């Protein structure tokens, strides 16, 4: 299997697991099961990043602590996203304009915080990697996020509105 196929399979696996994690969280799965899913998602994502970063030993030693800090903060935003999806699901059949406004405001807040987080960590990643590898890392993160957003989008129906 070539590296492109391997990476594609890893990405598909990651998206499937992340979708499961978001769905499970939104459905109030027991905490033990959720923790197992979360740990699997994090390990698979780290493997995907490691396989694609082409880090030297010295770069890896400096990169992974920053990566882990970033992922911990990013995870908190993903938890908020999962809660938002659950709130949307719970309100879907009885959606009011006020609820829709609150959901949209939370979505915008999460996206704004995600952008701020990327900006905050940019100089930290630049301290430990050359810019070309920082770009590569941000591309990998963006591809993973795009795949996740796509999976979420195809599984969440559009809001019902009055005609």
Protein Blocks (a to p, Z undefined) as FASTA:
>chain_A
ZZklmmmmmmmmmmmmmmmmmmmmmnopafklmmmmmmmmmmmmmmmmmmmnopafklmm
mmmmmmmmmmmmmmmmmmmmmmmmmmmmmmmmmccfklmmmmmmmmmmmmmmmmmmmmmm
mmmmmmmpcfklmmmmmmmmmmmmmmmmmmmmmmpccddddZZ
